Amino acid sequence: MAEDLNWAVGGEAGDGIDSTGKIFAQALARAGRHVFTSKDFASRIRGGYTAYKIRTSVEEVQSVVDRLDILVALTQRTIDENLDELHEGSAIIYDGERSWEAEIPDEMTAVDVPLKSLAEDAGGAIMRNIVALGAACEITDFDVEYLDEALEKRFGGKGSQIVENNKEAARLGQEYVAENYDLEHLGYSVETTDNDYVLLNGNEAIGMGAIAAGCRFYAGYPITPATSIMEYLTGRIEDYGGHVVQAEDELSAINMALGGARAGARSMTATSGAGIDLMTETFGLVATSETPLVIADVQRSGPSTGMPTKQEQGDLNMALYGGHGEVPRFVITPTSITECFWKTVEAFNLAEKYQTPVFLVSDLAMSVTEQTFPPEAFDMDDVEIDRGKLVDDDEVDEWLDAQGHFRAHAVTDDGVSPRAIPGTVDGAHMSTGLEHDELGRRTEDQDERVQQVDKRYRKVETAQEEEDWDYREFGDEDADNLIISWGSNEGALVEALDYLEDDGIDVRVISVPYIFPRPDLSEEIEAADDVIVVECNATGQFADLIEHDVLTRVKRINKYTGVRFKADELAEQITEQLSAEVPAQ
Amino acid sequence: MSSDVRFTDFKSDKQPTWCPGCGDFGTMNGMMKALAETGNDPDNTFVVAGIGCSGKIGTYMHSYALHGVHGRALPVATGVKMARPDIEVMAAGGDGDGYSIGAGHFVHAVRRNVDMSYVVMDNRIYGLTKGQASPTSRSDFETSTTPEGPKQPPVNPLALALASGASFIAQSFASDALRHQEIIQEAIEHDGFGFVNVFSPCVTFNDVDTYDYFRDNLVDLQDEGHDPNDYEAAKEVILDSDKEYQGVMYQDENSVPYHEKHGVTEDMSEIPDGAPEDAMDLVREFY
């Protein structure tokens, strides 16, 4: 297992916790180290405990662990909240000059730094967090110059004086610790490499994937934790001729996106559970009008308003079954931040190839987690665009009926009809949520009804045959123990393999990025002695699907505390489950 | 765009199922004539319709069209126009669709000032569900769900539009064919959101707001010498609950449509075969 360092900064919301953490994460990435971040935050603007955690190593890290080595504590609560993760070798940086007296357990190393005074010496109290970053550099023997680049990136727009002041603040923090403490016995040092990494989160990857895939129109309504997709696209999509509209509500957002898509633009909306409820009204229309649309659901804790700033994977059934009547749709679940990018690209292609709504189901853990990757992980040369059966002026003719009407919903062998967008000569046609004939005109004719329903489902059959509904695999392919997972649990599972290996337990991990259609896992399940399905919800929505597919019972690991799985915790639970009885039939 | 487009080119071969005498026939004829007269053809026109008798209008017209979900015509039309500033966009619906379930969207579409026209067939009743009170029904109008009348004032859609910052507000009468067509034409030609409330009588369920009632009571603002660019005069006419008016009540001469304000000019349906050439810049931003 990699020698990793776990660092955190915590305080009250509004203390600049997020930007402080991000600056340190960027400095570590610039130093060629891998970084995996996680955030604790409350659903409020100011006040309330907030923390930004970084796990860093020269090897790839893709999970959080139950250990904290260096903690920058701006409040007592920061220390209290993290007591479980602190250990004898932990160093806690705090400001002893502040009105509170830090209660730090005896066995840990208290590093009292006058953060505020030193920040004032550098030009302003606001930089006290940067002083703390300098102090952290000294404790970890990390060259403070790596911070400089991150500070330039962060404050460059505010002028060189601000940048210089921040650099000075960092150095004052570093020098203070060097002069007043001898911390070599803690043994922290962070190795650097020559690698260049990019640092980004899942929502940024979805936004980037959307632009790469040719998405030009986005309509959305702000909601945690999906908003940052809209924020990413705003200010960037315009560079590519696109536009973002902040709609008045989610109903409007999905209908605007639907309008954009019918006009021929690759269009998208994104929201989270509560917003998906409102958008559900329009799913059926998107599907029956055969409109290509990507709908991202960045899941958070439900039901109702639930815990808006906490992790969960509880919307799977909603994505699969939401909406009245029977509606074909694709459900894709990226399993990592790079997959957030690539599956978004794929979602747009599937939407247009099959003229169907595509759910892109992500979750809060991925949306707020930043991770380092080699830039080639997002190689734009590998982006392919498939617009399906989009017809131009010359191709329209083959799809006109005897009276010269365009058969926008033509019944075809593969279930996919030709698609004409406004401006295409002779392509004018009507589409509707009402049942319709080949021309899109409403009908209640029994034969036409059956033809259209069959046609829409035939698209799914075609897609099942033509596309790779594959899975990702880790661990020992021949192991008797099979773990199945979907969405963001993959990273923690991959790292849990190391812990299990140490205990002599061989495990095969299958990580599924497609829920509908999904890969047939019956052979893999039959070959295994023990099958455990891991997911962040209480009822095991994916486990239910697996049991339905293979007609056999599986074991389950469910977490619904609002916090994502940790690698070490998962390893423990897997070990426990392996010796447990399979639930009764 | 061909110059020989006739209004019948906008007609579908589907026979309307509206009741004989329904105001929506006249409303639709005016829309088709206005579209043809303003130089549009079915291949560059997108009509978005709501739900209800009025919502069927898209089915009886020939153009690119979407018949959507109750109350959501305006968001769909907004999406079409943003993606395709080159396309003529018209939204159509009824008083229930626009001022009840879709009232929120109406307010925001008006203030967004997207360049489209919006035609509301206002018959002051729910027709397709067989005669319940609508948001524009009179407060004493007896229906199956309001046996003693709604006992609440009707929505004044023109005032709602004015309060929301509308750049074009008009009202017409489906039966006054020429004036109706002229007013719709002005809405189409307006740079921004062209809103027209059309009195479109329901001959089956509304025996109060009838053709005769409007014929007898309608005042044409053109005859009154009303200046639509005069905001104060518009306010007076719009808030006057004693009279029924037709004509353009208000038009902001300086109206700049949403897409122009936001610099949207491109046809968004055109995208490269792969990622855009400079897309690696998006990745480098995360260094």
Boltz contact constraints between the chains, C-beta under 6 A:
constraints:
  - contact:
      token1: [A, 198]
      token2: [B, 283]
      max_distance: 6.0
  - contact:
      token1: [A, 198]
      token2: [B, 286]
      max_distance: 6.0
  - contact:
      token1: [A, 198]
      token2: [B, 287]
      max_distance: 6.0
  - contact:
      token1: [A, 199]
      token2: [B, 286]
      max_distance: 6.0
  - contact:
      token1: [A, 200]
      token2: [B, 286]
      max_distance: 6.0
  - contact:
      token1: [A, 208]
      token2: [B, 282]
      max_distance: 6.0
  - contact:
      token1: [A, 212]
      token2: [B, 275]
      max_distance: 6.0
  - contact:
      token1: [A, 212]
      token2: [B, 279]
      max_distance: 6.0
  - contact:
      token1: [A, 214]
      token2: [B, 271]
      max_distance: 6.0
  - contact:
      token1: [A, 216]
      token2: [B, 268]
      max_distance: 6.0
  - contact:
      token1: [A, 217]
      token2: [B, 82]
      max_distance: 6.0
  - contact:
      token1: [A, 217]
      token2: [B, 83]
      max_distance: 6.0
  - contact:
      token1: [A, 217]
      token2: [B, 268]
      max_distance: 6.0
  - contact:
      token1: [A, 240]
      token2: [B, 276]
      max_distance: 6.0
  - contact:
      token1: [A, 241]
      token2: [B, 266]
      max_distance: 6.0
  - contact:
      token1: [A, 243]
      token2: [B, 82]
      max_distance: 6.0
  - contact:
      token1: [A, 243]
      token2: [B, 264]
      max_distance: 6.0
  - contact:
      token1: [A, 248]
      token2: [B, 104]
      max_distance: 6.0
  - contact:
      token1: [A, 248]
      token2: [B, 108]
      max_distance: 6.0
  - contact:
      token1: [A, 252]
      token2: [B, 75]
      max_distance: 6.0
  - contact:
      token1: [A, 252]
      token2: [B, 105]
      max_distance: 6.0
  - contact:
      token1: [A, 255]
      token2: [B, 72]
      max_distance: 6.0
  - contact:
      token1: [A, 255]
      token2: [B, 75]
      max_distance: 6.0
  - contact:
      token1: [A, 255]
      token2: [B, 76]
      max_distance: 6.0
  - contact:
      token1: [A, 256]
      token2: [B, 75]
      max_distance: 6.0
  - contact:
      token1: [A, 256]
      token2: [B, 78]
      max_distance: 6.0
  - contact:
      token1: [A, 256]
      token2: [B, 79]
      max_distance: 6.0
  - contact:
      token1: [A, 258]
      token2: [B, 76]
      max_distance: 6.0
  - contact:
      token1: [A, 259]
      token2: [B, 76]
      max_distance: 6.0
  - contact:
      token1: [A, 259]
      token2: [B, 79]
      max_distance: 6.0
  - contact:
      token1: [A, 259]
      token2: [B, 80]
      max_distance: 6.0
  - contact:
      token1: [A, 260]
      token2: [B, 79]
      max_distance: 6.0
  - contact:
      token1: [A, 260]
      token2: [B, 83]
      max_distance: 6.0
  - contact:
      token1: [A, 262]
      token2: [B, 66]
      max_distance: 6.0
  - contact:
      token1: [A, 263]
      token2: [B, 80]
      max_distance: 6.0
  - contact:
      token1: [A, 263]
      token2: [B, 83]
      max_distance: 6.0
  - contact:
      token1: [A, 263]
      token2: [B, 84]
      max_distance: 6.0
  - contact:
      token1: [A, 264]
      token2: [B, 269]
      max_distance: 6.0
  - contact:
      token1: [A, 265]
      token2: [B, 83]
      max_distance: 6.0
  - contact:
      token1: [A, 265]
      token2: [B, 268]
      max_distance: 6.0
  - contact:
      token1: [A, 265]
      token2: [B, 269]
      max_distance: 6.0
  - contact:
      token1: [A, 281]
      token2: [B, 69]
      max_distance: 6.0
  - contact:
      token1: [A, 282]
      token2: [B, 69]
      max_distance: 6.0
  - contact:
      token1: [A, 285]
      token2: [B, 68]
      max_distance: 6.0
  - contact:
      token1: [A, 285]
      token2: [B, 69]
      max_distance: 6.0
  - contact:
      token1: [A, 375]
      token2: [B, 283]
      max_distance: 6.0
  - contact:
      token1: [A, 378]
      token2: [B, 283]
      max_distance: 6.0
  - contact:
      token1: [A, 380]
      token2: [B, 275]
      max_distance: 6.0
  - contact:
      token1: [A, 380]
      token2: [B, 279]
      max_distance: 6.0
  - contact:
      token1: [A, 380]
      token2: [B, 280]
      max_distance: 6.0
  - contact:
      token1: [A, 383]
      token2: [B, 274]
      max_distance: 6.0
  - contact:
      token1: [A, 383]
      token2: [B, 275]
      max_distance: 6.0
  - contact:
      token1: [A, 385]
      token2: [B, 273]
      max_distance: 6.0
  - contact:
      token1: [A, 385]
      token2: [B, 274]
      max_distance: 6.0
  - contact:
      token1: [A, 421]
      token2: [B, 269]
      max_distance: 6.0
  - contact:
      token1: [A, 422]
      token2: [B, 46]
      max_distance: 6.0
  - contact:
      token1: [A, 422]
      token2: [B, 64]
      max_distance: 6.0
  - contact:
      token1: [A, 422]
      token2: [B, 84]
      max_distance: 6.0
  - contact:
      token1: [A, 422]
      token2: [B, 87]
      max_distance: 6.0
  - contact:
      token1: [A, 423]
      token2: [B, 44]
      max_distance: 6.0
  - contact:
      token1: [A, 425]
      token2: [B, 43]
      max_distance: 6.0
  - contact:
      token1: [A, 428]
      token2: [B, 42]
      max_distance: 6.0
  - contact:
      token1: [A, 428]
      token2: [B, 43]
      max_distance: 6.0
  - contact:
      token1: [A, 428]
      token2: [B, 63]
      max_distance: 6.0
  - contact:
      token1: [A, 428]
      token2: [B, 64]
      max_distance: 6.0
  - contact:
      token1: [A, 430]
      token2: [B, 58]
      max_distance: 6.0
  - contact:
      token1: [A, 430]
      token2: [B, 65]
      max_distance: 6.0
  - contact:
      token1: [A, 431]
      token2: [B, 66]
      max_distance: 6.0
  - contact:
      token1: [A, 432]
      token2: [B, 67]
      max_distance: 6.0
  - contact:
      token1: [A, 441]
      token2: [B, 14]
      max_distance: 6.0
